[in-house]
Each structure stands twice: as structure tokens, then as C-alpha cells.
């Protein structure tokens, strides 16, 4: 007996979990949306950029070869040349045609903090890209939520339309019997039949709309939705109205990027210190006297420490600071505007929720009364007290009351989800 109960419980649990949940749709929609690849792209771009920045500390090698022809160059004084000529010594001086091949080596010792600032800029840019992707994905969540609740509302409309159709068909059969018995006219049955056809048209339109919604949900989520039922979500009202929207994180990331760019520009006014070395083989050598005596090529090498300071950045330093300040001021304005609009929207949504809850208190009573009126109308029609038009009106009223009750229930949950989306809570 126990194995049978266990099997029944397992089947029941499986059946209960057979529906598709809203959370599942939201997760799958984010994973399926192409923009999510932006996270990985931003990460790889940052990795490449940081690698290039770190390689700035590697020694720089420059291999070259050159030949020059000068219009003038160092030469012996005339008095010395005449004296050497009297001694039968012919020193021609330095040749105007010079040539050499060599390599220059430089190594940064201190860059004024430029590389560290550049790394911070790259990381801040990656944060901005990731925040932008998060904003785009958050908008996708809202669209998926609207489609999900649209399906639930459309399913309720179809359900109520089918119930109304069943009720109309039952009354049409009753009228056909009354027409056969001579207690009703054919026009009464024809009127109900026309209403059945019109209701059938509405049902067809609703089913087509439902199929369209389900196809859109399939495209967003990458799942085969088909006729799979959707689980009605449960939602609790957020107790804190402080928004945690990704748009705010994007504004914060942009502000951090501005600060990183400002610090990077500040490093441009700092001096640089580095080691350098030169080695070449050619003519003339570093020993100019020897090169003036003979014109043989020689190997030469020199090295040292170099301090460089480009003061051009001081000209634009104040404007850079001012520009960054204006950018941050614009971001603060955008943030305040967003918070104001969010507060207005969340306030309106809370009022809508309160209004729906108040209206829902009387929904069941209205349905009960509409049902009683419709049952009484069916009895009155059988007794010839009212005509078919009056009965159809009562059936329509009851169907609308039932549909409104279900709509309000779904709309309440949808409004709560919209509030949670507005606040991201």
C-alpha cells in the first residue's frame, strides 16, 4: 500500500510542477537574449586592454639603420691643418657622409601613475558596459512579464467564452424544444444561434491572440511553450520603496568612469623617469677625434637615466577638471530625474493595487447575483415572461462578471509584479 501511495504522491508532485513559472521564463529570457554576450565581450576586452597596459613596463627596443649626407661637419682648424700638412700628415676631418646601424633600448622606471590610472579607466569602462547590458536585460524582463500575464488574461477570456458558449448552446437546445412544442418562435432560437456564432468568432480571435502571445514567449525564452500551462505566480508587496534599479548602477558606473578619466588626465602632468641605452656600429663613432683621423666604422654604446616632463598638459588641466565636473553634474540630474519618475510611478502603482483590492471584495458577490438573475431569466423565458433578448443580456452580464472577477485577480498580481519591477525588489 505504501509504494502505491508514494507513487501517487510522486505523480501528483510531477503534475504540480508541470506548468511553466514566470521566474523560469525570466531566467531563460535573459540567457537567450543576444545582449547577454556583452558580459563576456566586455570581460575579454578588458583583459586584452589590461594586458597591453601591463606590457608598457617591458623594455622598448628600436632597431634602425641610417645614412646621412650633411652640408657641413666638424673639421680641423686651418692653422692646425697647415701645420699637419707641413709634417706630411693629411687628416681630412669628419666626413659629411655618415652611416650607422644600431638598437635603442628604453625602460620605464616611473610613469607618474599613468599605467595604474589607465588600468582603472579600463575597469571602469567594463563596469559601464556591464551595467548597460544589465539595463537592457532588465527591459527584457518587463516585456516577458507583460507577455506572461497577457497569456493568463487571454486564457481566462477563452475559458469564460467557452463557458458562455456552452450556456448558449444549452439554451438554444431548450428553445428548439420549445419551438417544436409551439411555445416559442423560431426567431427566438435564431437569435440565440446568431449569438452562438458571434461568440464562436470571439473565441477564434482570442485563441489566435493566445497563440501569438505563446509564440512570442517562445521566441524570448527559447523554450517550446506550445499548450503547456503557465503557473499563476505569487507575489508579495515590497515593503521598501527605495529603488534598486540597474539604471542607477549604470549612472554610478558612469560617474566612477568620469573620476577614473580625471585621475588619468592628472597623471599627464607628472614627470616620467626611465633608463635608456644606445648601441650602434657605424661612422662616426662617439670618439670624434678618432673618426676625424680615420674614417673606419666602430662599435659604440652609451646608457643613462632620463627624466622627461611634458608641461603641455597644464594648459588643459583646468578645462579637464571643469568638463568632468559638468559631466558629474549632468549625471546627478539624470539620477534625480529617474528617482522622481520612479517614485511617481510606484506611488501610482500602489494606488492601483489598493483600488483593485477594494474592487475585488465585491466581485464574488456580483458573480453570485448575476448567476441568480440569469437562472431566473431562463425560468422566465420558459414561462414566456421575458423574451430571448432579455435572456441573452443576462447571460452576457453573468459572463462579463465572471471574466471581470478573474481579470481582477490576475491584474492584481500583475500590478504587484509591475511595482516590484519598478523598484527592482
Secondary structure, 3 states (H helix, E strand, C coil): CHHHHHHHHHHHHHHHCCCECHHHHHHHHHHHCHHHHHHHHHHHHHHHHHHHHHHHHCCEEEEEEEEEECCCCCCCCHHHHHHHHHCCCCCCCCCCEEEEEEEEEEEEEECCCHHHHHHHHHHHHHHHHHHHHHHHHHHHHHHHHHHHHHHHHHHHHHHHHHHHHHHHHHHHHHHHHHHHHCCCCHHHHHHHHHHHHHHHHHHHHHHHHHHHHHHHHHHHHCCCCCCCCECCCCCCCCCCCCCCCHHHHHHHHHHHHHHHHHHHHHHHHCCEEEEEEEEEEEECCCCHHHHHHCCCCEEEEEEEEEEECCCCHHHHHHHHHHHHHHHHHHHHHHHHHHHHHHHHHHHHHHHHHHHHHHHHCCHHHHHHHHHHHHHHHHHHHHCCCCCHHHHHHHHHHHHHHHHHHHHHHHHHHHHHHHHHHHHCC
